[in-house]
Amino acid sequence: MLWETPFGHYYGDNRENNGNYFANDISNFYEELIKKCNFRIGEGFYVNILKNYLSILKEDSEYLYYFKIKPLISILECEQYLKLSPNKEVRDLYLECLNECSSLYNKYMNVAR
């Protein structure tokens, strides 16, 4: 095997077909992420959860607040697939949450340095 993909597949000396295999893997990976999005957003309930997360993230601007909400940040980081959500509201709320996480981390790092 010459190289490994992020999809868990390995490609070897079959250079003529490696591009086709890789394109197929990308397509399948994208479809899996969209399926995750659809399960996560379900009947639309997850929009309210994201709004709640955003509210929690904006609750406090103190740099130590970063440590209090690290578990929430961890949850959000595990849901990166939501960046591809076909639901624009979910996508926008998720990205806004990530921006708040980044802002809180930056506030902490400004003090820590």
C-alpha positions as CSV (number, residue, x, y, z in Angstrom):
1,M,0.0,0.0,0.0
2,L,1.3,3.4,-1.0
3,W,-1.0,5.7,1.1
4,E,-3.8,5.7,3.5
5,T,-6.9,7.9,3.3
6,P,-8.8,9.5,6.2
7,F,-11.6,7.1,5.4
8,G,-9.7,4.1,6.6
9,H,-8.8,2.8,3.1
10,Y,-5.4,2.1,1.6
11,Y,-4.5,2.6,-2.0
12,G,-1.6,0.8,-3.7
13,D,0.0,0.4,-7.1
14,N,-3.3,0.6,-9.1
15,R,-2.7,4.2,-10.1
16,E,-5.2,4.1,-12.9
17,N,-8.1,3.5,-10.5
18,N,-6.9,5.3,-7.3
19,G,-8.6,8.5,-8.3
20,N,-11.9,6.7,-8.9
21,Y,-11.6,4.9,-5.6
22,F,-10.8,8.1,-3.8
23,A,-13.7,10.0,-5.4
24,N,-16.0,7.2,-4.4
25,D,-14.7,7.3,-0.8
26,I,-15.3,11.1,-0.7
27,S,-18.8,10.7,-2.0
28,N,-19.6,8.0,0.5
29,F,-18.1,10.0,3.4
30,Y,-20.1,13.0,2.5
31,E,-23.3,11.0,2.4
32,E,-22.5,9.5,5.8
33,L,-22.1,13.0,7.2
34,I,-25.4,14.2,5.8
35,K,-27.1,11.1,7.3
36,K,-25.6,12.1,10.7
37,C,-26.9,15.6,10.3
38,N,-30.4,14.3,9.4
39,F,-30.5,12.1,12.5
40,R,-29.2,14.9,14.7
41,I,-31.6,17.5,13.6
42,G,-34.5,15.0,13.4
43,E,-37.8,16.8,13.7
44,G,-36.1,20.1,14.3
45,F,-35.7,19.8,18.0
46,Y,-32.0,20.2,17.8
47,V,-32.4,23.9,16.7
48,N,-33.6,24.6,20.3
49,I,-30.7,22.7,21.8
50,L,-28.3,24.7,19.7
51,K,-30.0,28.0,20.8
52,N,-29.7,26.8,24.4
53,Y,-26.0,26.0,23.9
54,L,-25.4,29.4,22.4
55,S,-27.2,31.0,25.3
56,I,-24.9,29.1,27.7
57,L,-21.8,30.1,25.8
58,K,-22.8,33.8,25.9
59,E,-23.8,33.6,29.6
60,D,-20.4,34.8,30.9
61,S,-17.5,36.6,29.4
62,E,-15.0,36.0,32.3
63,Y,-12.0,34.2,31.0
64,L,-12.3,31.4,33.7
65,Y,-15.8,30.6,32.2
66,Y,-13.9,28.7,29.5
67,F,-13.1,26.0,32.0
68,K,-16.6,25.7,33.2
69,I,-18.0,25.1,29.7
70,K,-15.2,22.9,28.3
71,P,-17.5,19.9,28.4
72,L,-20.0,21.8,26.2
73,I,-17.1,22.8,23.9
74,S,-16.1,19.1,23.6
75,I,-19.7,18.1,22.6
76,L,-19.8,20.8,19.9
77,E,-16.4,19.8,18.6
78,C,-17.6,16.3,18.1
79,E,-20.4,17.5,15.9
80,Q,-18.4,19.1,13.1
81,Y,-20.6,17.3,10.6
82,L,-23.2,19.9,11.3
83,K,-21.2,22.3,9.2
84,L,-22.7,20.4,6.2
85,S,-26.3,20.4,7.5
86,P,-28.8,21.0,4.7
87,N,-30.7,23.1,7.3
88,K,-29.3,26.6,7.1
89,E,-30.5,27.5,10.6
90,V,-28.7,24.6,12.1
91,R,-25.6,25.4,10.2
92,D,-25.7,29.0,11.2
93,L,-26.4,28.3,14.9
94,Y,-23.7,25.7,15.0
95,L,-21.1,28.0,13.5
96,E,-22.1,30.8,15.9
97,C,-21.6,28.3,18.8
98,L,-18.1,27.5,17.5
99,N,-17.3,31.2,17.2
100,E,-18.3,31.7,20.8
101,C,-16.2,28.8,21.9
102,S,-13.2,30.3,20.0
103,S,-13.8,33.7,21.6
104,L,-13.9,32.2,25.1
105,Y,-10.7,30.2,24.4
106,N,-9.0,33.4,23.1
107,K,-10.0,35.3,26.2
108,Y,-8.5,32.6,28.4
109,M,-5.3,32.5,26.4
110,N,-4.9,36.3,26.5
111,V,-4.8,36.1,30.3
112,A,-2.8,32.8,30.4
113,R,0.0,34.3,28.3
